[in-house]
Amino acid sequence: MEPRQFKDAQFALIGQLGAALASPKRLELLDLLAQGERAVDELAQLADLEFANASRHLQVLKSVRLVTARKERQRVFYRLASLTVFAACRSLRALAEDRLAELPRLAGEYFGACDGVEPVTIDELRRRLKRRQAVVVDVRPRTEFAAGHVAGAISIPLAELERRLGELPPGREIVAYCRGRYCVLAAEAVSLLRRRGHVARRLAEGFPEWREAGLPVAAGEASTLSKRQSRTP
C-alpha cells in the first residue's frame, strides 16, 4: 500500500464515524444509551421519534460499531458498544462548548430561568455524601435507575416527584441528578422542590459522568429513603 492510499483509507474510516455522529437525533440516542440498555420503542419515545426512524438511526450507529444490539422475543435492545463511545461523545460536547459560544449561552439561559441556582459539582457532592450532608435524588425513569445509579441515591422519577414530596426530609439539602450536563429533568425537579420550600440544587453532571469518574455506583430496583439518609447529621 502506498502512503497516499494509507492516508486516504484511514481518514475515510474515521470519516464514517463523523458521518454517523452528524445527526442530532443519533447524538441524543447515544446520550440516552449512556444511561443503560434500552429497547427501540423506548428510545423512540424518549427521543420523540417514530419507531422506524429510531430503528434506522440505531442501525447507522451499529454499522460503525458505536452500539450493539440483542433481540429478546420481538423487541430489539441496544447499548453502547463500550465506555469509549461515551468518552468520545463527552469530548465532542466539550469541543462544542469551547468552539460554539451559542451552546454555553443557551444552557445558561435555560438553566438560569429554570432553577436559578448554582449546580453542585461531582467533587462537592462526593464530599457532602461522605459527611451525610445531602439527600441525593435520581429523577430519571425507574429503568435507568435500576440499570445503574449513584450509590445511596433514591429514585423519584420527575413525574412522581410532586406527589412524593412527603418522603423527603425537611431541612436537608436535596441534590437532584439525571442523565448529564444538559439533561433538563434535574433542573425541573429543583425548580419544583424550591417552590415547595425545599433547599435543592442539581448535580452539574449526570450519572454517566459520576460513573466515569470511578465513584461509587449501585444497580437494582428503586427503594425508599434509607434511614442513613434521613438521619439528621
GITA-V865070 format. One line per field, one symbol per residue. ss: DSSP state (A for helix, B for strand, O for the rest). A space follows every 10 residues. Layout:
ss=???
This chain:
ss=OOAAAAAAAA AAAAAAAAAA OOOAAAAAAA AAAOOOOBBA AAAAAAOOOO AAAAAAAAAA AAAOOOBBBB BBOOBBBBBB OOAAAAAAAA AAAAAAAAAO AAAAAAAAAA AAAAOOOOOB OAAAAAAAAA OOOOBBBBOO OAAAAAAOBB OOOBBOOAAA OAAAAAAOOO OOOBBBBOOO OOOOAAAAAA AAAAAOOOOB BBBOOOAAAA AAOOOOBBOO OOOOOOAAAA OOO
